[in-house]
Amino acid sequence: MTSAKIVIAGGFGVGKTTAVGAISEIPPIRTESWMTAAATQIDKLDPGTEKTTTTVAMDFGRVTVDDSLVLYLFGTPGQPRFWPMWDDLVRGAVGALVLVDTRNLESSFPAVNYFENDAQVPWLVCVNLFDGVTLHRLADVRAALSLPAHIPLIATDVRHRRNVAQALLAVVDHAYAKAAPGPDSSYQEVQFA
């Protein structure tokens, strides 16, 4: 049996806690705290969002892929005041799934920049399709985020277990490809239904 640590990262409110909860075979460990009126200037979401809690440390879950592989999932907090924790959460990870929300793309830049410049793990970007709706073509998202061709870009609705499983396996495949000898390849955009 082999275990691997996968980090699920991204900006505030992109679906990290939802993704961990959708796939974890154990009750996920969540460090959620109520968002209060005192934090309205710090924890800002688009109007109409029904989010009432926020992750203040991490989310944790586990999923057994098969008899030989168990994934341990660590969801990062999204607010800037908690970003210093990311280095500790990423330490020892084999890869990262960076979630983005095209309704609020500017909140994605810090996470993309972190993994591009500071984290030393293979990573890919996943557009979270809130309510299963595609708002932009993946090629346009790649251009907006200035993602190099060697960074995989996928899209899925992370509320569904099967979709999160496919996204996590894409992270594992990407990490394996980065570890295997040979030329680096470019990845096509993929959307999971």
RALIN-V749089 format. One record per residue. N is the residue number from 1. RES is the residue in one letter. PHI is phi in radians with two decimals (999 if undefined). Layout:
n,res,phi
N,RES,PHI
N,RES,PHI
This chain:
n,res,phi
1,M,999
2,T,-2.00
3,S,-2.05
4,A,-2.49
5,K,-1.70
6,I,-2.11
7,V,-1.74
8,I,-1.94
9,A,-2.16
10,G,2.66
11,G,-1.28
12,F,-1.14
13,G,1.37
14,V,-1.54
15,G,2.02
16,K,-1.12
17,T,-1.10
18,T,-1.08
19,A,-1.09
20,V,-1.08
21,G,-1.15
22,A,-1.21
23,I,-1.94
24,S,-1.10
25,E,-1.48
26,I,-1.96
27,P,-1.02
28,P,-1.11
29,I,-1.53
30,R,-2.19
31,T,-1.97
32,E,-1.49
33,S,-2.30
34,W,-1.13
35,M,-1.48
36,T,-1.99
37,A,-1.06
38,A,-1.13
39,A,-1.81
40,T,-1.11
41,Q,-1.40
42,I,-1.74
43,D,-1.72
44,K,-1.75
45,L,-2.16
46,D,-1.09
47,P,-0.99
48,G,1.64
49,T,-1.30
50,E,-1.67
51,K,-1.21
52,T,-2.11
53,T,-2.23
54,T,-2.51
55,T,-1.32
56,V,-1.95
57,A,-2.46
58,M,-2.94
59,D,-1.96
60,F,-2.41
61,G,-2.61
62,R,-2.43
63,V,-2.48
64,T,-1.58
65,V,-1.36
66,D,-2.79
67,D,-1.11
68,S,-1.98
69,L,-2.47
70,V,-2.09
71,L,-1.82
72,Y,-1.82
73,L,-1.84
74,F,-2.17
75,G,-1.60
76,T,-1.46
77,P,-1.29
78,G,-1.71
79,Q,-1.34
80,P,-0.95
81,R,-1.16
82,F,-1.82
83,W,-1.01
84,P,-1.02
85,M,-1.29
86,W,-1.05
87,D,-0.99
88,D,-1.21
89,L,-1.21
90,V,-1.40
91,R,-0.96
92,G,1.51
93,A,-1.34
94,V,-1.53
95,G,-3.04
96,A,-2.43
97,L,-1.88
98,V,-1.75
99,L,-1.47
100,V,-2.28
101,D,-2.08
102,T,-1.25
103,R,-1.32
104,N,-2.54
105,L,-1.08
106,E,-1.08
107,S,-1.28
108,S,-1.51
109,F,-1.04
110,P,-1.06
111,A,-1.18
112,V,-1.07
113,N,-1.08
114,Y,-1.04
115,F,-1.28
116,E,-1.30
117,N,-1.95
118,D,-1.95
119,A,-1.41
120,Q,-1.85
121,V,-2.29
122,P,-1.11
123,W,-2.57
124,L,-2.44
125,V,-1.87
126,C,-2.19
127,V,-1.35
128,N,-1.38
129,L,-1.53
130,F,-0.99
131,D,1.05
132,G,1.23
133,V,-1.80
134,T,-1.58
135,L,-1.65
136,H,-2.49
137,R,-1.14
138,L,-1.09
139,A,-1.08
140,D,-1.23
141,V,-1.14
142,R,-0.99
143,A,-1.14
144,A,-1.11
145,L,-1.54
146,S,0.94
147,L,-1.37
148,P,-1.13
149,A,-1.08
150,H,-1.41
151,I,-1.66
152,P,-1.11
153,L,-2.26
154,I,-2.24
155,A,-2.50
156,T,-2.89
157,D,-1.67
158,V,-1.34
159,R,-1.35
160,H,-1.91
161,R,-0.90
162,R,-1.05
163,N,-1.14
164,V,-1.13
165,A,-1.03
166,Q,-1.10
167,A,-1.14
168,L,-1.16
169,L,-1.15
170,A,-1.12
171,V,-1.11
172,V,-1.08
173,D,-1.06
174,H,-1.13
175,A,-1.10
176,Y,-1.12
177,A,-1.11
178,K,-1.21
179,A,-1.43
180,A,-1.32
181,P,-1.17
182,G,2.31
183,P,-1.19
184,D,-1.24
185,S,-1.97
186,S,-1.59
187,Y,-1.99
188,Q,-1.54
189,E,-1.34
190,V,-2.33
191,Q,-2.08
192,F,-1.62
193,A,-1.53
